[in-house]
Amino acid sequence: MKTKKFKTTLWPLTLCLSVSLFMQGCKSIFSDTTTVYGRITDEKGLPVDSIMVRVVGSKIHGSQNMAETFTDSSGNYEIVVEVAGKFTSVSCLIPPNSTENVKYQNYYSGYEIFGDGKIAGFSIEKGEKNNRDFKLKSK
């Protein structure tokens, strides 16, 4: 008799736990909080302020600007964005042709990207905290 009562109370608890775990999995499929942070410096290693950094999500049919910010007086920036599951990849970059990125357009012609001190690419991990430092090349 005790066994049957245990089974009837265990079943709803197991179901509730299973649904909870499933919903956590769905959350990571549909949306992930993604952070990208770093520092922008010039070729001499000096910080550069007022440079726009943008996070872009790529989909099967194109891409979408998700968030952007400017570096502070120490060359630092941070962007936190919710990345929906419809995006196949996420990138962090300095938009070279943006009319709002005046300082970059006037003084710089390109950049190198580093992640955790190593040469890196544009791509960042969804749902993770990503470091991307940029070293600007002067015109």
N, C-alpha and C positions, 0 to 999 in steps of 0.2 A: 504494500500500500504506500509506503514512504517513497518507493522508487517511482511510482506513477506520478505522485505529487511533484517530485523533483523534476521529472521529465516535462511536466506541463509548465512549470515555472522556468525551466531552462530554455525551452523552445522560444518564447518571446524575447528573452535576453539575447540569445544567439541571433535571432532575426534582426533585432535592433542593432547589434554590433556589426553584422554583415552589411546592413543598409548604410550604416555610418561609414564603414570602410569603403564601400562602393562610392558614396557621395564624395569622400575625400579624393578618390581616384578621378571622378568626373570633374572636380574642381580643377585638378591639375591639367586635365585635357582641355577645358574650356577657358581657363584664365589663370595666369601666373603673374605674381608680382615680381618684376624684374628691375634690378638696380644696376646702373652703370655709373662709375665714378672715376675720377682721375685728375691728372694735372697736365696742363699744356705749357710747354716751354719752347724757347727758340733754340737755334743751333748752339748757342753758348750755354744753354742750360738755365737761362733766366725765365721766370714765369711770365706768361703773356695773358693780360686781362682782355675782356670784351671780345672773346672769340666764341662764336656760336657752335654748339655741339648738338647733334640731332640723333634721335633714335627712330629708326625706320623699320616697319614690319613688312615682310614680303609675303604675298599670297600667290596662288596659282596664276591669277590674272592681274599682275601689277604689284604695286607697293603703296604704302600709306605712311605719311609722316605721323608719328605717334606723340612725340614730345621733343622739346628743345629747351636749351638754357644757354646762358653765357657764362664764361669763366669769371671768377672774382679777381680781386687785385693780386692774389697769390697764384693765379692760374688754375685754381681748383674748380671743379664742377661736380654735380651729382644729379642724376635723373632717376626718378622712380616712376615706373609705368606698369599698368595692368596690361598684360599681353593676352589677347583672346586666342582661343584655339584655332581660329581660322588662319592665323599666320604660320607659314611654313618655316620661316626663319626671322631673326631679328638682327639688325646691324646698328652700329654706332659709328658716326662719321662727322666730319666737319664739312658742311655744305659749301663748296667753293664758289658757286654761282648765285648764292642767295643775296638778294639786295640788302638784307638786314645784316649780313656778315661783312660789313664795310672794312673793318680793320684787316681781316684776312685777305680780302680782295686787293687792298692797297699795298700790303707789305709782304705777303707770302705767296708761294707758288706751289706748295705741296707739303706733305708731311709723312712721317713714319709713325706707325702705331705699335705700342708695347702693352703687353698684358702681364702683370706681375713681374716686370723686369725683363721679359723676353719678347722678341719680335712677335707680333700678333697680327691678325686680320681684322676686318670690320665686324665679323660675326660675333654675337654674344649669346650666352646660354639663357633661354627662357627660364624664369623662376629662380634664377641665381643672382648673386651679387658679383658683378663683373668689373674688373679693373681695366681701364683703357687709358693709357697716357699717350699724348701726341707730342712729337717733336717737329716743330714747324721749320720749313726750308724758306729762307729769305729769297726775294726776287733778285 
